[in-house]
Each structure stands twice: as C-alpha cells, then as structure tokens.
Amino acid sequence: MNDEQEAIIAVSELARRMKHALSRSVGRVWIEGEIAHLKRSQNGHVYFSLKDVEEGAVVESVMYRMNAGRAWRYLQEGARVQVQGKPDLWIPRGRLQLVVDRLRPAGRGSQLEALERLKLKLAAEGLFADERKRPLPSSPRVVGVITSEHGAAIHDIITVAFRRGGAHIVLAPAQVQGDQAVRGLLHAIDLLERHPRLDVMIIGRGGGSAEDLLAFNDERLVRRLAEVRVPIVSAVGHEVDLSLTDLVADIRAATPSQAAELVVAERVTQKKELDAAQRHLVGAMRHRLRDDQQVRERLERRLGDPRQLIGERAQALDELTERLEDHLRDRLRRQRAAHTGLERRLLLRDPKTVLARTRLKLAPFEAALQSSMRQRIQSERQQQSDLRAELQRRARERLQERREHLGLRATQLDGLSPLRILGRGYAIAAKGGRIVKRAAELSAGDELEVRLGSGSVRSNVTHVEPGEEQDA
C-alpha cells in the first residue's frame, strides 16, 4: 500500500478529529461582541451570531435551553454582550460554532454609574441617615424573614436561631433574583407587616454575583423598606458586596447567619459535646462532599458534558424540524397550484351558462307540454261533466223506483196490521199481559183487558164455555 492510500480517511473521522483537537486546544473562553441573526427554536434553544463590527469577524453561536432561560432578557438583536463558551465543530454541517454557557451585558461601568447616581439621590433624601436607624429588640418573640424558601439563607437563619435559644420564625418566601424578584420582595414585606406581633424583620439571601443582587438595589424596594414599622436587618450577599438594601436597613449583617446572631439573643449555652459532634459531623460531611466532588469531576471528564450532548441532539432535531417545515411548505405550494388549475377548469364550465343553454333547449318541450296538459285537462273536465249528468239521471230513476216499491210495501203492511182488523169489529183479550187464544185458558172471576179498535176495557169472566180444540 503506497503513502497516498494510507493518507485517505473518512470525512466523519476527520470531523471527529477536528472536533477533539478544537476542544483540547481552546477550552472555555470569554468573548465580547454584538448579537446578530438571533433565532429562537421551538425547543427553547437560541441561535445567533457574535459580530466584531470593527474587525468584521463573525462567530456562529448557540445557547441551549438550560442556559438560555437565565439570560433571556439580554438576548436581543443588536445587543452588545459578553459570553462564556467553548468552541465546537457541529459535525452534521461541518460548521464551527461557539456553545455559550453564560451571557452578561457588556459595559458594567454604565450600570455602576446608574447605581451610584441612585445611591446619591436616596442619600440626599435622608434614607441612609444614621438618625433613622432603630435599635433591635433585646428579646424578639416573632422574627419575620424574607428570602427564598429553597435557599441556604433560611436554613442558616433557622440553624443559628435554634442554636442560640430559639425564636418564632415567620417566613415570607420570595424570589431573590430575576425580573420578578422585586415584585415578590415587595409582596413579602406587605405580608409580614400584617402580622400583629412582628418584632423585627430580616431580608436577605446568600452570596451571588453583582447581577444576582440587582433586585436589592431597586429604588422601589429601598423606599418600601424605609417605611417598614419594625427594625430591619439586611443580610444580602457577602462582606464585600454592599447593596442599597444594606444602607437603608437599621442593621447590616454580612451573612444570613450573622443576621440571626444579631437578632436572636443567646439564651442557653450549648454543651461542648454537641458542638464537637456538630463540628465533627460537618467536617465529615465536607470531607465526603469533597470526595464525591472529585469522583464526579473524574466521571465528568470521562463522560463529557451531558448538557453538550443533549444540546447537540436538540440542535439536530431543530435542523430536522426545519427540513420538515420546508418540505411541508413546498407540498402546500404544489397543492395550491393544483387547486388553482382545477378552479380555472371549473370556471370554463360555469354552471350558470350550462343551465341557461339547457333551459333554452327545453323551452319548446315546455310549451308543447303545457298545451298538451291544457287539452288533457279540458277533455277530463268534459268527461267529468258528462259522468256527473248521467249519474244524476240514474240516481233520480233509482229513487223513483224505490219510492214506488216503498208505497207498495206500505199498502201491503197496512193490510196486515192488527189495528185494521180491530177496526172491523174484532177485539183482543189479554190476561195478565198475555193474549188469550182459547176459552180453556180462563176461569170464572178472571180479570181481562179487552183491546178494541179504538180504546180498551176491563171486564171479569162470569162464565166459560170451552169450544172444540183446533190445531194451532
């Protein structure tokens, strides 16, 4: 095998080598530039370019969702920012990009100047004057605390308060950083002031960067704290961090733990054994945490950053989504073109025109049909008139026949009527409602009812002469 054949490698292998070499040689760096071509994906990832306007250089960048959520307010088109990230090669496209972990606005000097101007303004109004400072109560019963319910600050305060003898701690949880922090802190102050037995208030948080402490330099919060009816202890940041909240408060504590020590008086001296056990436990926990941290760091170095892997898969998904959207848009365009063609063909066969031609063809047939129907109706009407006249004639003849037949039957019935026989001098005798046909049915003394041709009489039998029996 010659040297030229040995030098041939696959494109994917070359890309992986370049990606590995880039990761080892550069590492994470801080870069300052101007945001351009900003694009947010549906998954929450943000793609943009960092431009150096003076030098004319551009670096493609991506900030994955888990990091972009913390810096969304600074991710604006044309904004000048400082980012920390790691150069990386996106293998599917062969594209060099910067994977950004952190982002902050450039020009911290302007923020410090604005903070200094606000500080001088509030100081001129007397909000930081020593004569406004109030002493802390010697034995507070209710201590209100404003901080994050999940942070270390409340844990430290409760721990110190318990160690020094205990106090009734009332927590008003609030977000201590971010855009909604000021609103949450103001709401927490309102809640605590409604407590009827509130003696002192602690407001604070654990350490953090200068950006994390922005809420505690807000003018609305400072003015609201100046109106609180009870003494205030500010425990914001570390000793080196000084916020406007520290200046307006009655007492400033370097840490939340120190604030608890200032507020809660020590009532019971803890046993030395308990302190020693606690120190031993804390030392053991820290030692264990250090060991676990070292193990985790070794594993991270071996496995790589899982967020990077997730981000790469998400970026691939974004590209597939974009390709799918392009395909759907192209298909929709073709369907719309086909629909337009069908509409043109349909217009050539306008139903109104077709219907008009059909009506024109049917007009002679319609006239002939109407004439035929009129003749048929006239003929039917004539036949109906003739039938009606014939029916009336036959009905009159049949009626006359029935009348003559009825007269004959009435004459015959009248000749057979018993009343006509009685009218010729005959009578009908009845005993107890029964007609008597033979003299043998009677006895002397029976009462008879005799029906005559006109009227009736009652009589008594005095003598009976039986006659000869005749067949009925």
NUMIRO-146325 format. One record per residue (C-alpha): x, z, y. Coordinates in Angstrom, 2 decimals. Layout:
N
u=X	w=Z	v=Y
...
END
This chain:
472
u=0.00	w=0.00	v=0.00
u=1.53	w=-1.01	v=3.38
u=1.65	w=1.09	v=6.58
u=-1.22	w=-0.80	v=8.25
u=-3.58	w=0.06	v=5.39
u=-2.53	w=3.72	v=5.42
u=-3.39	w=4.00	v=9.14
u=-7.05	w=2.99	v=8.65
u=-9.54	w=5.88	v=8.79
u=-13.31	w=6.05	v=9.16
u=-14.87	w=6.27	v=12.62
u=-16.60	w=9.55	v=11.70
u=-13.25	w=11.05	v=10.62
u=-11.65	w=10.03	v=13.89
u=-14.54	w=11.54	v=15.85
u=-14.26	w=14.83	v=13.95
u=-10.51	w=14.95	v=14.61
u=-11.04	w=14.31	v=18.30
u=-13.75	w=17.00	v=18.44
u=-11.49	w=19.53	v=16.71
u=-8.48	w=18.67	v=18.91
u=-10.56	w=18.95	v=22.07
u=-11.95	w=22.33	v=21.03
u=-8.50	w=23.74	v=20.27
u=-6.69	w=22.36	v=23.31
u=-9.13	w=23.10	v=26.16
u=-11.42	w=26.04	v=25.29
u=-13.87	w=27.51	v=27.79
u=-13.26	w=26.84	v=31.49
u=-14.96	w=27.44	v=34.83
u=-15.84	w=24.26	v=36.74
u=-17.37	w=23.73	v=40.17
u=-19.38	w=20.65	v=41.02
u=-22.68	w=19.16	v=42.17
u=-25.65	w=18.74	v=39.80
u=-26.91	w=15.16	v=39.37
u=-29.23	w=13.28	v=36.98
u=-30.97	w=16.53	v=35.97
u=-33.29	w=16.19	v=32.95
u=-35.22	w=18.90	v=31.08
u=-36.26	w=18.23	v=27.49
u=-39.42	w=19.47	v=25.81
u=-37.33	w=21.90	v=23.75
u=-36.09	w=23.67	v=26.87
u=-32.58	w=22.14	v=26.91
u=-31.23	w=20.84	v=30.22
u=-29.04	w=17.74	v=30.54
u=-27.21	w=16.96	v=33.78
u=-24.00	w=15.58	v=35.28
u=-21.43	w=17.55	v=37.25
u=-20.05	w=15.44	v=40.09
u=-16.94	w=15.86	v=42.17
u=-18.02	w=13.94	v=45.27
u=-14.60	w=13.90	v=46.89
u=-12.73	w=12.67	v=43.82
u=-15.56	w=10.56	v=42.41
u=-15.42	w=12.20	v=38.97
u=-18.41	w=12.90	v=36.72
u=-18.71	w=15.09	v=33.60
u=-21.82	w=14.88	v=31.39
u=-23.12	w=18.37	v=30.67
u=-25.76	w=20.09	v=28.55
u=-27.12	w=23.64	v=28.74
u=-29.07	w=24.71	v=25.69
u=-32.32	w=26.59	v=25.91
u=-30.96	w=30.07	v=25.13
u=-28.69	w=29.86	v=28.21
u=-30.77	w=27.64	v=30.49
u=-33.56	w=30.24	v=30.66
u=-31.31	w=32.63	v=32.57
u=-30.17	w=30.07	v=35.14
u=-33.30	w=28.01	v=35.72
u=-33.55	w=28.88	v=39.43
u=-30.08	w=27.40	v=40.09
u=-30.68	w=24.23	v=38.04
u=-31.76	w=21.95	v=40.87
u=-30.85	w=18.35	v=41.66
u=-28.00	w=18.26	v=44.19
u=-27.21	w=21.98	v=43.90
u=-23.55	w=22.98	v=44.02
u=-22.79	w=25.36	v=41.19
u=-20.01	w=26.94	v=39.18
u=-20.36	w=26.66	v=35.41
u=-18.51	w=28.07	v=32.44
u=-18.41	w=25.85	v=29.41
u=-16.50	w=24.24	v=26.62
u=-15.74	w=20.51	v=26.43
u=-17.11	w=18.92	v=23.29
u=-17.45	w=15.48	v=21.72
u=-21.04	w=14.50	v=20.84
u=-20.25	w=12.54	v=17.67
u=-23.54	w=10.53	v=17.27
u=-22.92	w=8.87	v=20.66
u=-19.15	w=9.24	v=20.94
u=-19.74	w=10.93	v=24.27
u=-17.66	w=13.61	v=25.94
u=-19.82	w=16.41	v=27.29
u=-19.49	w=19.93	v=28.61
u=-21.54	w=22.56	v=26.75
u=-22.41	w=25.07	v=29.51
u=-22.85	w=28.78	v=28.68
u=-23.12	w=30.30	v=32.16
u=-24.03	w=28.98	v=35.59
u=-23.98	w=30.51	v=39.05
u=-24.38	w=29.16	v=42.57
u=-21.20	w=28.24	v=44.42
u=-20.42	w=29.76	v=47.78
u=-20.70	w=33.50	v=47.17
u=-19.41	w=34.03	v=50.71
u=-22.71	w=32.94	v=52.25
u=-24.63	w=35.44	v=50.10
u=-22.31	w=38.26	v=51.11
u=-22.72	w=37.34	v=54.77
u=-26.53	w=37.41	v=54.44
u=-26.33	w=40.79	v=52.68
u=-24.08	w=42.17	v=55.42
u=-26.46	w=40.99	v=58.16
u=-29.41	w=42.68	v=56.39
u=-27.35	w=45.85	v=55.97
u=-26.57	w=45.99	v=59.69
u=-30.22	w=45.30	v=60.58
u=-31.56	w=48.14	v=58.43
u=-28.84	w=50.49	v=59.56
u=-29.77	w=49.77	v=63.18
u=-33.34	w=50.80	v=62.36
u=-32.07	w=54.14	v=61.05
u=-33.00	w=53.65	v=57.39
u=-29.50	w=54.76	v=56.28
u=-29.08	w=57.64	v=58.73
u=-27.87	w=60.96	v=57.36
u=-30.63	w=62.88	v=59.14
u=-33.17	w=61.13	v=56.92
u=-31.54	w=62.41	v=53.75
u=-33.52	w=65.10	v=51.94
u=-32.11	w=67.73	v=49.58
u=-33.00	w=67.57	v=45.90
u=-35.33	w=70.24	v=44.49
u=-33.49	w=73.00	v=42.67
u=-35.75	w=73.07	v=39.60
u=-37.86	w=69.93	v=39.42
u=-40.70	w=70.00	v=36.94
u=-41.57	w=66.29	v=36.94
u=-38.85	w=63.66	v=37.31
u=-40.01	w=60.07	v=37.81
u=-37.69	w=57.35	v=36.53
u=-37.85	w=53.64	v=37.43
u=-35.74	w=51.45	v=35.19
u=-36.00	w=49.15	v=32.19
u=-37.70	w=50.73	v=29.20
u=-35.29	w=48.92	v=26.85
u=-32.04	w=49.50	v=28.76
u=-29.34	w=52.10	v=28.30
u=-30.16	w=53.79	v=31.62
u=-33.33	w=55.57	v=30.45
u=-31.57	w=56.57	v=27.25
u=-28.72	w=58.13	v=29.24
u=-31.08	w=59.96	v=31.59
u=-33.13	w=61.43	v=28.74
u=-29.98	w=62.43	v=26.88
u=-28.45	w=64.22	v=29.85
u=-31.75	w=65.87	v=30.83
u=-32.20	w=67.21	v=27.30
u=-28.62	w=68.42	v=27.16
u=-28.93	w=70.27	v=30.47
u=-32.11	w=72.10	v=29.58
u=-34.88	w=69.54	v=29.68
u=-37.41	w=68.31	v=32.23
u=-40.68	w=66.40	v=32.17
u=-39.54	w=62.76	v=32.43
u=-42.16	w=60.19	v=33.56
u=-41.00	w=56.60	v=33.08
u=-42.43	w=53.74	v=35.13
u=-40.89	w=50.73	v=33.35
u=-39.85	w=47.76	v=35.45
u=-37.79	w=44.62	v=35.16
u=-34.45	w=45.30	v=36.88
u=-33.15	w=41.74	v=37.26
u=-34.60	w=38.28	v=37.68
u=-37.13	w=36.75	v=40.03
u=-39.93	w=39.19	v=39.10
u=-37.75	w=42.29	v=39.39
u=-38.65	w=43.20	v=42.99
u=-42.39	w=42.94	v=42.35
u=-42.06	w=45.09	v=39.23
u=-39.99	w=47.75	v=41.01
u=-42.49	w=47.97	v=43.88
u=-45.36	w=48.33	v=41.42
u=-43.49	w=51.08	v=39.54
u=-42.97	w=53.02	v=42.79
u=-46.70	w=52.85	v=43.52
u=-47.50	w=54.15	v=40.04
u=-45.12	w=57.11	v=40.27
u=-46.35	w=58.17	v=43.70
u=-49.84	w=58.60	v=42.25
u=-48.54	w=61.41	v=40.02
u=-49.76	w=64.61	v=41.70
u=-46.83	w=66.79	v=40.54
u=-43.95	w=64.39	v=41.12
u=-40.88	w=66.28	v=42.47
u=-38.08	w=63.71	v=42.52
u=-37.54	w=60.04	v=41.70
u=-34.62	w=58.22	v=40.05
u=-34.30	w=54.45	v=40.42
u=-31.52	w=52.55	v=38.75
u=-30.09	w=50.52	v=35.96
u=-26.88	w=50.14	v=34.00
u=-23.94	w=48.12	v=35.14
u=-24.05	w=44.39	v=35.77
u=-22.66	w=41.58	v=37.84
u=-23.36	w=41.19	v=41.52
u=-26.07	w=38.64	v=40.67
u=-27.73	w=41.16	v=38.34
u=-28.04	w=43.63	v=41.22
u=-29.73	w=41.23	v=43.67
u=-33.12	w=42.92	v=43.31
u=-31.69	w=46.22	v=44.58
u=-30.58	w=44.50	v=47.79
u=-34.05	w=43.15	v=48.57
u=-35.41	w=44.16	v=52.00
u=-38.93	w=44.85	v=50.68
u=-37.65	w=47.32	v=48.10
u=-35.40	w=49.11	v=50.61
u=-38.23	w=49.56	v=53.11
u=-40.60	w=50.78	v=50.39
u=-38.09	w=53.39	v=49.19
u=-37.76	w=54.66	v=52.75
u=-41.49	w=55.55	v=52.64
u=-41.50	w=57.48	v=49.33
u=-42.77	w=61.05	v=49.78
u=-40.26	w=62.70	v=47.39
u=-36.43	w=62.68	v=47.34
u=-34.83	w=59.66	v=45.71
u=-31.69	w=59.34	v=43.63
u=-30.25	w=55.83	v=43.35
u=-28.18	w=55.04	v=40.25
u=-27.55	w=51.32	v=40.46
u=-24.51	w=49.69	v=38.89
u=-21.11	w=51.37	v=38.66
u=-18.98	w=53.23	v=41.14
u=-17.55	w=50.01	v=42.60
u=-20.99	w=48.48	v=43.18
u=-22.79	w=49.56	v=46.34
u=-26.33	w=48.29	v=46.90
u=-28.74	w=48.76	v=49.79
u=-30.82	w=50.94	v=47.47
u=-27.88	w=53.35	v=47.26
u=-27.74	w=53.54	v=51.07
u=-31.45	w=54.21	v=51.64
u=-31.73	w=56.81	v=48.87
u=-31.29	w=60.52	v=49.56
u=-28.56	w=60.83	v=46.91
u=-26.41	w=58.14	v=45.35
u=-25.23	w=58.52	v=41.75
u=-22.54	w=56.37	v=40.20
u=-24.41	w=56.08	v=36.88
u=-27.83	w=56.97	v=35.47
u=-26.19	w=59.80	v=33.55
u=-24.80	w=61.28	v=36.77
u=-28.23	w=60.95	v=38.36
u=-29.73	w=63.05	v=35.57
u=-26.97	w=65.63	v=36.04
u=-27.74	w=65.81	v=39.78
u=-31.49	w=66.14	v=39.28
u=-31.83	w=68.33	v=36.18
u=-30.36	w=71.76	v=36.59
u=-28.35	w=73.09	v=33.64
u=-30.30	w=75.96	v=32.14
u=-28.75	w=76.53	v=28.72
u=-25.11	w=76.29	v=27.74
u=-24.86	w=74.22	v=24.63
u=-22.96	w=75.51	v=21.70
u=-19.40	w=74.33	v=21.30
u=-20.03	w=73.32	v=17.74
u=-22.81	w=70.99	v=18.85
u=-20.58	w=69.39	v=21.48
u=-17.78	w=68.97	v=18.99
u=-20.15	w=67.48	v=16.44
u=-21.57	w=65.16	v=19.04
u=-18.10	w=64.03	v=20.14
u=-17.08	w=63.56	v=16.54
u=-20.24	w=61.52	v=15.84
u=-19.79	w=59.40	v=18.97
u=-16.15	w=58.79	v=18.06
u=-17.07	w=57.85	v=14.53
u=-19.82	w=55.53	v=15.77
u=-17.46	w=53.89	v=18.25
u=-14.82	w=53.53	v=15.58
u=-17.40	w=51.98	v=13.25
u=-18.64	w=49.73	v=16.03
u=-15.08	w=48.59	v=16.76
u=-14.54	w=47.81	v=13.08
u=-17.84	w=45.95	v=12.88
u=-16.98	w=44.09	v=16.07
u=-13.67	w=42.98	v=14.62
u=-15.37	w=41.83	v=11.42
u=-18.00	w=39.97	v=13.43
u=-15.35	w=38.28	v=15.58
u=-13.42	w=37.17	v=12.49
u=-16.62	w=35.77	v=10.99
u=-17.47	w=34.02	v=14.24
u=-14.05	w=32.40	v=14.34
u=-14.52	w=31.19	v=10.76
u=-18.12	w=30.04	v=11.15
u=-18.02	w=28.80	v=14.73
u=-20.65	w=29.44	v=17.36
u=-24.11	w=29.20	v=15.69
u=-25.69	w=28.56	v=19.07
u=-23.46	w=25.50	v=19.40
u=-24.61	w=24.22	v=16.01
u=-28.25	w=24.86	v=16.91
u=-27.74	w=23.17	v=20.24
u=-26.22	w=20.09	v=18.62
u=-29.13	w=19.79	v=16.20
u=-31.54	w=20.23	v=19.10
u=-29.71	w=17.51	v=21.05
u=-30.01	w=15.18	v=18.07
u=-33.72	w=15.99	v=17.92
u=-34.03	w=15.18	v=21.61
u=-32.48	w=11.77	v=21.06
u=-34.76	w=11.05	v=18.09
u=-37.72	w=12.11	v=20.22
u=-36.62	w=9.75	v=22.97
u=-36.27	w=6.87	v=20.49
u=-39.73	w=7.62	v=19.08
u=-41.23	w=7.65	v=22.56
u=-39.58	w=4.27	v=23.33
u=-40.97	w=2.84	v=20.08
u=-44.47	w=4.11	v=20.84
u=-44.34	w=2.71	v=24.37
u=-43.23	w=-0.71	v=23.02
u=-46.01	w=-0.69	v=20.43
u=-48.53	w=0.24	v=23.08
u=-47.38	w=-2.68	v=25.24
u=-47.86	w=-5.11	v=22.34
u=-51.31	w=-3.77	v=21.60
u=-52.28	w=-4.06	v=25.24
u=-51.09	w=-7.71	v=25.28
u=-53.17	w=-8.48	v=22.17
u=-56.17	w=-6.76	v=23.73
u=-55.77	w=-8.87	v=26.88
u=-55.75	w=-12.07	v=24.76
u=-58.93	w=-11.06	v=22.99
u=-60.59	w=-10.34	v=26.33
u=-59.71	w=-13.86	v=27.54
u=-61.19	w=-15.42	v=24.38
u=-64.31	w=-13.31	v=24.80
u=-64.73	w=-14.43	v=28.41
u=-64.66	w=-18.07	v=27.23
u=-67.73	w=-17.27	v=25.10
u=-69.70	w=-15.46	v=27.77
u=-72.93	w=-14.14	v=26.16
u=-74.92	w=-14.91	v=29.29
u=-74.03	w=-18.62	v=29.14
u=-74.69	w=-18.85	v=25.40
u=-78.04	w=-17.12	v=25.88
u=-79.06	w=-19.49	v=28.70
u=-78.29	w=-22.57	v=26.56
u=-80.25	w=-21.14	v=23.67
u=-83.24	w=-20.41	v=25.88
u=-83.13	w=-23.99	v=27.22
u=-83.26	w=-25.36	v=23.66
u=-86.13	w=-23.08	v=22.70
u=-88.31	w=-23.89	v=25.75
u=-90.13	w=-26.94	v=24.15
u=-90.77	w=-24.99	v=20.98
u=-92.12	w=-22.10	v=23.02
u=-94.59	w=-24.39	v=24.89
u=-95.77	w=-26.05	v=21.66
u=-96.16	w=-22.66	v=20.01
u=-98.23	w=-21.35	v=22.92
u=-100.52	w=-24.47	v=22.85
u=-100.99	w=-24.16	v=19.07
u=-101.76	w=-20.45	v=19.41
u=-104.40	w=-21.11	v=22.11
u=-106.11	w=-23.75	v=19.93
u=-106.00	w=-21.45	v=16.91
u=-107.46	w=-18.59	v=18.91
u=-110.28	w=-20.83	v=20.27
u=-111.10	w=-22.04	v=16.75
u=-111.09	w=-18.50	v=15.39
u=-113.37	w=-17.35	v=18.20
u=-115.89	w=-20.23	v=17.44
u=-115.88	w=-19.36	v=13.74
u=-116.40	w=-15.70	v=14.62
u=-119.39	w=-16.61	v=16.85
u=-120.98	w=-18.74	v=14.07
u=-120.45	w=-15.99	v=11.49
u=-121.99	w=-13.40	v=13.81
u=-125.15	w=-15.58	v=14.35
u=-125.51	w=-16.21	v=10.59
u=-125.05	w=-12.50	v=9.87
u=-127.75	w=-11.55	v=12.38
u=-130.21	w=-14.10	v=10.94
u=-129.68	w=-12.91	v=7.35
u=-129.96	w=-9.27	v=8.46
u=-133.34	w=-9.96	v=10.10
u=-134.65	w=-11.76	v=6.99
u=-133.46	w=-8.95	v=4.70
u=-135.01	w=-6.34	v=6.97
u=-138.37	w=-8.14	v=6.92
u=-138.26	w=-8.31	v=3.13
u=-137.52	w=-4.57	v=2.92
u=-140.38	w=-3.73	v=5.27
u=-142.91	w=-5.75	v=3.22
u=-141.67	w=-4.16	v=-0.04
u=-141.90	w=-0.69	v=1.52
u=-145.52	w=-1.35	v=2.64
u=-146.50	w=-2.40	v=-0.87
u=-144.89	w=0.69	v=-2.41
u=-146.61	w=2.94	v=0.17
u=-150.01	w=1.43	v=-0.73
u=-149.36	w=1.99	v=-4.45
u=-148.19	w=5.57	v=-3.83
u=-151.22	w=6.33	v=-1.71
u=-153.49	w=5.13	v=-4.54
u=-151.84	w=7.60	v=-6.95
u=-151.94	w=10.57	v=-4.55
u=-153.86	w=13.67	v=-5.84
u=-155.29	w=14.16	v=-2.38
u=-157.12	w=10.81	v=-2.58
u=-158.60	w=11.86	v=-5.97
u=-159.74	w=15.20	v=-4.45
u=-161.29	w=13.23	v=-1.62
u=-163.65	w=11.57	v=-4.12
u=-165.20	w=14.95	v=-5.05
u=-162.79	w=16.34	v=-7.59
u=-161.24	w=19.85	v=-7.43
u=-158.15	w=21.61	v=-8.87
u=-158.45	w=25.16	v=-10.24
u=-155.43	w=27.43	v=-10.39
u=-154.99	w=30.91	v=-11.84
u=-152.01	w=32.94	v=-10.57
u=-150.45	w=29.81	v=-9.10
u=-150.78	w=27.81	v=-12.40
u=-153.17	w=24.84	v=-12.69
u=-155.92	w=25.43	v=-15.30
u=-156.44	w=22.46	v=-17.59
u=-158.72	w=23.97	v=-20.35
u=-161.57	w=26.46	v=-20.21
u=-159.97	w=28.37	v=-23.09
u=-157.23	w=29.50	v=-20.68
u=-159.81	w=31.56	v=-18.72
u=-161.81	w=34.73	v=-19.34
u=-164.77	w=36.20	v=-17.54
u=-163.69	w=38.06	v=-14.46
u=-160.56	w=35.92	v=-13.75
u=-159.95	w=35.03	v=-10.15
u=-159.48	w=31.34	v=-9.44
u=-158.17	w=29.41	v=-6.43
u=-160.00	w=26.09	v=-6.19
u=-158.39	w=23.28	v=-4.14
u=-160.90	w=20.80	v=-2.68
u=-160.48	w=17.51	v=-0.88
u=-160.46	w=19.48	v=2.33
u=-159.55	w=23.20	v=2.11
u=-159.75	w=25.68	v=-0.80
u=-161.95	w=28.54	v=-2.06
u=-161.50	w=31.66	v=-4.22
u=-164.00	w=32.47	v=-6.99
u=-164.46	w=34.72	v=-10.03
u=-165.22	w=33.47	v=-13.55
u=-168.54	w=34.81	v=-14.86
u=-168.96	w=32.70	v=-17.99
u=-166.59	w=30.49	v=-20.09
u=-167.80	w=27.64	v=-22.29
u=-164.87	w=26.21	v=-24.28
u=-165.11	w=22.50	v=-24.92
u=-163.64	w=20.42	v=-27.68
u=-159.88	w=20.31	v=-27.79
u=-158.43	w=16.95	v=-26.77
u=-154.94	w=15.72	v=-27.22
u=-152.89	w=16.22	v=-24.16
END
